[in-house]
Amino acid sequence: MSGHSKWSTIKHKKGAADAKRGQLFTKLSREIMIAAKQGDPNPDLNFRLRLAVDNAKSLNMPKDNIERAISKGSGVGSDSVTLEEITYEAYGPGGIGIIIQTLTDNKNRTAAEVRSQITRSGGNLAGSGSVSWNFEQKGIINIKVIKGDEEEVALEIVDNGAEDFEIEDKSIHVTVPYEKFSEIKSNIETIEGIEITEADLALVPNSTTMLNDKDGTQTLKLIDTLEELDDVSKVFSNADFSDKSISDFTN
C-alpha cells in the first residue's frame, strides 16, 4: 500500500477525519481556490479543480462553500484572495523523508510553523531535492466495494490501466499513473457495484524505510500535527510503520 493510502487508513482508524470539520472545510476551500486560480473555473475543463470539488462533495461540504471558493480563486468578486503553493522537504525521526505541501497567504508564518513542528520531533528541514528525488507523482483512488468480489473488481481496475492495488476488507487502494489519472478514474466510475471514496494526487515513494516502534509512533504524531496546521494541505513520507506503532498512535 502506498504511504499516502496507508496514512489515510491509519487516520480513519484513529477517527481523526471527522474531528475538525471546520478546519477540513478550510483546507478543501483552499485547494479549490488554488485549482481555480491555476486553470479554468469550470470543473469540467479543469481536472485538478474537478478532483477538489469531488472530494469536497464526498465530505459533505455545502454547495455554497464550493462555489464561493471557486469565485475567490478565479478572482471573481471583492473577496478574492491570493494563495501561494510552497513545498517543504524535511528529515524526520529515523531519518525518513517528509514532503509538506502548503497553501498560504503568508509564507513567513507557514515556514515558521512547519519548522517548529519538525524541530520539536527531532527532525530538520532539508534543501530542495534532498527528499523529493525518492518520490513520484501518482493518482490515488480509494474504492469501496458494495457489491461483487474485491479480487475481480481489482483485476478489472488493472485492466483499465492501474499500476498497483491493495485490498483491505471491502476497500481497494489503487495507484495509477499521473498522466492517465483522469482517463482511468473515468473508466473506474463506470464499474458497477463500487463507490469511489477518495481520488487525489499524491507523491508516492519509490522506496520506504521501516521505522522502529518509537520512531514510528513519533513520526505518525508528527504527520498528524503537521496536517492540523491550517496552511498545510498534504504531507507525504517514505516511512513504513509497525503494527505496534500504529496501535500506539491510534489508541
Secondary structure, DSSP 8 states (H G I E B T S, - for coil): --HHHHHHHHHHHHT-TTTTHHHHHHHHHHHHHHHHHHS-SSGGG-HHHHHHHHHHHHTT--HHHHHHHHHHHTT-STT----EEEEEEEE-GGG-EEEEEEEES-HHHHHHHHHHHHHHTT-EEE-TTTTGGGEEEEEEEEEEE-SS-HHHHHHHHHHTT-SEEEEETTEEEEEEEGGGHHHHHHHHTTSTTEEEEEEEEEEEESS-EE--HHHHHHHHHHHHHHHHSTTEEEEEE-EE--HHHHHHHH-
